[in-house]
Amino acid sequence: MNDLAPFAASHPLGIRDLVDSCAMVGESRTGSKRFWTNREQAVLREQFPTGGINACLPLLPGRTAGSIYQQAQRLELRVLNAAGTVTERRVYKTTPQIDAAIQHAFSGRVTIGAIKRLSQTLWRPRTWVSKRALALGCAVPRFKEAPWSEAELDILRANADRHPDTTRRALKRAGYRRTATAVVLKLKGLRIVAGAGDSETYTSVALAEAFGVTRGVVGGWIEKEWLAGARQRAKAPGTLGKEPHDKALWAFTRKEVRAFVIDNVGVIDFRKVDKFWLVNLLTEIGG
C-alpha cells in the first residue's frame, strides 16, 4: 500500500476506489485470499438475485463459484423465482406407505448405507428419513453421557496411568459403562493423579498432554532431575537398570510443575503447550 501512496496522492480517487476501478480481469485466484471490493459486491447484489452464480461468474473474473456462493450468503442474497420472490425451503410430507417403508428399514440392522438407499428410494433427504424414524419410534435417540459420579472419578484416579481400556474394564466391573474414548477425554479435562485424592497434582500422562510431548519426554525430565515429583508405585520386579520412571506412577504438585516451567524455559516448546492451562498454572496465587 505504501508503494501506491505517491500515485494515490495525485489520483482523484481514494485508495479503495482505485482498487475497485482496477479489479482483476481474466486471472485465476492465486496466493493469499483477497478481499471483496465494493465493485464486486455491487455486481453480486445486482446479478445474483436474478441470475444466480452463472450470471456472476463472467462478471467476476478470478472468483470461483464456491467463493461467489459464500459471499452471497454473507450478504444474505437469495435467488428470486419466476414470481420475483425467494423460494422457501421445501417441506417434505409423509404418507402411510412412506412410514411403513421407514419402519421396515429400521426394524433390522441399520447402517448409513441403508439409510442413504432408502432416502434415494423415497426421494427424501437422509436427515428427514432419520428424523421421521425417530418420530415413529423405530430409531433409538442419542443422549449425552451422564455426568461422572464421584465413585467413577475415584476409579479414574486409581487407574490414571494405565491404558484407557484397562480403566474401562475397571469401571465395567464396578457397574459403570464408559468407553475408552470417554476415559481419555475425562482424564484430559481433569489432569489429576491416580489415588492421590488431591486435585492439585498431576500424573506423568497428564503432564505429557499439557506440555504436548510424549510420556517418555516427561520421564527424561524426571531422570535428569529437572522435574521433581513423588513416586506413588514401586518399580515392578525385573526392572532393575531401567529408567527410574519406568513402571512407576508419579505425582507432581502444581508447585513442582510451576518450578519446572520457570527453571527450564529453554527445554519447553511453548508452541505445543496448552496455553490456557499454562496461564492458569503460572498466574494463580498460592500452591
C-alpha positions in Angstrom: 0.0 0.0 0.0 3.0 2.3 0.7 4.1 1.8 -3.0 0.8 3.2 -4.1 1.0 6.3 -1.9 2.7 8.6 -4.4 0.3 7.6 -7.2 -2.8 7.8 -5.0 -1.9 11.2 -3.8 -2.1 12.6 -7.3 -5.1 10.4 -8.3 -8.6 11.9 -7.9 -9.9 8.7 -6.3 -9.0 7.3 -3.0 -7.0 4.0 -2.5 -10.2 1.9 -2.1 -11.8 3.5 -5.1 -8.6 3.0 -7.1 -8.6 -0.7 -6.2 -12.3 -1.0 -7.1 -11.7 0.5 -10.5 -8.8 -1.8 -11.3 -10.2 -5.2 -10.4 -8.5 -8.4 -11.7 -9.6 -9.3 -15.2 -9.0 -12.7 -16.8 -6.8 -14.1 -13.9 -7.5 -17.0 -11.7 -7.2 -16.6 -7.9 -3.7 -17.4 -6.7 -1.8 -16.7 -3.5 -3.4 -15.4 -0.3 -7.1 -14.7 0.0 -8.1 -11.3 -1.4 -10.9 -9.2 -0.1 -14.1 -8.4 -2.0 -14.1 -5.0 -3.4 -17.0 -2.6 -3.5 -17.4 -3.1 -7.2 -17.5 -6.9 -6.9 -20.1 -6.7 -4.1 -22.2 -4.3 -6.3 -22.1 -6.8 -9.2 -23.1 -9.6 -6.8 -26.0 -7.6 -5.4 -27.2 -6.8 -8.9 -26.8 -10.1 -10.7 -27.1 -12.9 -8.0 -30.8 -12.4 -7.2 -31.9 -12.7 -10.8 -29.2 -14.9 -12.4 -27.6 -16.8 -9.6 -23.9 -17.9 -9.7 -23.9 -18.4 -13.5 -24.7 -14.8 -14.1 -22.0 -13.6 -11.7 -19.1 -15.8 -12.9 -18.4 -14.0 -16.2 -18.6 -10.6 -14.5 -16.3 -11.6 -11.6 -13.1 -12.9 -13.1 -10.8 -14.6 -10.6 -13.7 -15.7 -8.4 -14.9 -19.3 -8.2 -18.5 -20.5 -8.0 -17.9 -21.5 -4.4 -16.5 -18.1 -3.3 -19.4 -16.3 -5.1 -21.9 -18.5 -3.2 -20.2 -18.0 0.1 -20.1 -14.2 -0.3 -23.7 -14.2 -1.4 -24.6 -16.0 1.8 -22.7 -13.4 3.9 -24.6 -10.6 2.1 -27.9 -12.5 2.7 -28.6 -12.6 -1.0 -31.1 -15.2 -2.4 -32.0 -16.2 -5.9 -35.5 -15.0 -6.9 -38.0 -17.3 -8.6 -40.2 -16.5 -11.6 -42.7 -14.7 -9.3 -39.9 -12.4 -8.1 -39.9 -13.8 -4.6 -37.5 -16.1 -2.7 -38.3 -19.8 -2.9 -38.9 -21.1 0.6 -37.4 -24.3 1.8 -39.2 -27.4 0.6 -41.4 -29.1 3.2 -41.5 -32.8 2.8 -44.7 -34.6 3.7 -45.2 -38.3 4.6 -47.7 -40.9 3.7 -48.7 -44.3 5.3 -46.6 -46.0 2.6 -43.5 -43.9 3.4 -43.9 -44.5 7.1 -44.2 -48.3 6.5 -41.1 -48.3 4.4 -39.1 -46.5 7.1 -40.4 -48.8 9.8 -39.4 -51.8 7.8 -35.9 -50.4 7.1 -35.3 -49.6 10.7 -36.6 -52.9 12.0 -33.3 -54.7 11.4 -29.6 -53.7 11.4 -29.4 -50.0 10.3 -26.4 -48.7 8.5 -25.6 -45.3 6.9 -25.7 -47.0 3.5 -29.1 -48.5 4.2 -30.5 -45.0 5.2 -28.9 -43.5 2.1 -30.5 -46.1 -0.2 -33.9 -45.6 1.5 -33.7 -41.8 1.1 -33.0 -42.2 -2.6 -35.9 -44.5 -3.0 -38.3 -42.2 -1.1 -36.9 -39.0 -2.7 -36.3 -37.6 0.8 -33.1 -36.2 2.4 -31.3 -38.6 4.8 -31.8 -36.2 7.7 -35.5 -36.2 7.0 -35.7 -40.0 7.0 -33.7 -40.3 10.3 -35.9 -37.7 12.0 -39.1 -39.4 10.7 -37.8 -42.8 12.0 -37.2 -41.1 15.4 -40.7 -39.7 15.4 -42.2 -43.1 14.6 -40.3 -44.7 17.5 -38.2 -47.1 15.4 -34.9 -45.3 15.9 -33.1 -45.0 19.2 -32.5 -41.4 20.2 -29.0 -40.3 21.2 -28.4 -38.9 24.6 -25.5 -37.1 26.1 -23.5 -39.2 28.5 -24.5 -38.9 32.2 -22.2 -36.8 34.4 -19.3 -38.7 36.0 -20.1 -39.7 39.6 -17.7 -39.5 42.4 -17.3 -43.3 42.5 -16.4 -43.3 38.8 -13.9 -40.5 39.4 -12.3 -42.4 42.2 -11.8 -45.4 39.8 -10.4 -43.0 37.2 -7.9 -41.5 39.6 -6.8 -45.0 40.7 -6.1 -46.0 37.1 -4.9 -42.7 35.6 -1.6 -44.0 34.4 -3.0 -47.2 32.9 -4.3 -47.9 29.4 -7.8 -46.5 28.8 -9.1 -50.0 28.1 -7.8 -51.1 31.5 -9.7 -48.2 33.1 -12.8 -49.0 31.0 -12.8 -52.6 32.3 -12.3 -51.5 35.9 -15.3 -49.2 35.5 -17.3 -52.0 33.9 -16.5 -54.4 36.9 -17.9 -51.7 39.2 -21.1 -51.5 37.2 -20.3 -48.4 35.1 -20.3 -48.2 31.3 -17.8 -45.8 29.8 -15.9 -46.1 26.5 -12.1 -45.8 26.3 -12.6 -42.5 24.4 -14.7 -41.2 27.3 -11.9 -42.2 29.7 -9.3 -40.4 27.7 -11.3 -37.2 27.3 -12.1 -37.1 31.1 -8.5 -37.6 32.0 -7.6 -34.7 29.7 -10.2 -32.5 31.3 -9.2 -33.3 34.9 -5.4 -33.8 34.7 -5.5 -35.5 38.1 -3.2 -38.0 39.6 -4.1 -41.6 40.4 -5.1 -42.3 44.0 -3.7 -39.0 45.3 -7.1 -37.6 46.3 -5.6 -34.2 45.5 -6.8 -32.2 42.6 -3.7 -30.1 42.7 -1.5 -32.9 41.5 -0.7 -34.4 38.0 0.4 -37.7 36.6 3.1 -38.0 34.0 0.5 -38.8 31.4 -1.4 -35.6 32.3 1.8 -33.5 32.1 2.7 -35.0 28.8 -0.7 -34.0 27.5 -0.4 -30.5 29.0 3.1 -29.9 27.5 2.3 -31.5 24.2 5.0 -34.1 24.5 5.2 -37.9 25.0 5.4 -39.6 28.3 9.0 -40.6 27.5 10.0 -36.9 27.4 8.5 -36.3 30.8 10.4 -39.4 32.0 13.6 -37.9 30.7 12.9 -34.7 32.7 12.5 -36.8 35.8 15.6 -38.8 35.1 17.7 -35.6 34.7 16.1 -34.3 37.9 14.7 -31.3 36.2 11.2 -32.2 37.3 10.7 -33.2 40.9 7.9 -35.5 41.9 6.8 -38.3 44.2 6.8 -42.0 43.2 3.4 -43.4 44.0 4.0 -47.0 42.9 7.1 -49.2 43.4 9.0 -50.4 40.4 7.9 -53.7 39.1 10.0 -56.9 39.6 12.7 -57.4 36.9 13.0 -53.7 36.0 16.4 -53.2 37.6 18.7 -51.0 35.5 15.8 -49.4 33.6 14.9 -45.7 33.8 13.6 -44.6 37.2 10.3 -43.6 35.7 9.6 -47.0 34.1 6.7 -48.9 35.5 6.2 -46.2 38.2 3.3 -43.9 38.9 4.5 -40.3 39.6 2.7 -37.4 41.2 3.6 -33.8 40.7 2.2 -30.9 42.6 1.3 -27.6 40.9 4.1 -26.0 42.8 6.7 -28.5 41.4 5.3 -28.2 37.9 5.4 -24.4 38.2 9.1 -24.5 39.4 10.0 -26.8 36.5 8.5 -24.3 34.0 10.3 -21.3 35.5 13.7 -23.1 35.8 13.6 -24.9 32.4 12.2 -22.4 29.9 14.8 -23.4 27.3 13.7 -27.0 27.1 10.0 -26.4 26.7 8.4 -26.0 23.3 5.8 -23.4 24.2 4.1 -23.8 20.8 2.9 -27.3 21.9 1.8 -26.3 25.5 -1.8 -25.9 26.4 -1.7 -22.1 26.8 -4.9 -21.8 29.0 -3.6 -24.4 31.4 -0.1 -22.7 31.5 -1.5 -19.3 32.2 -3.7 -20.7 35.0 -0.6 -22.5 36.4 1.7 -19.5 36.4 -0.7 -16.8 37.5 -2.7 -18.4 40.3 -2.0 -17.4 43.8 -0.6 -19.9 46.3 0.0 -23.6 45.6 
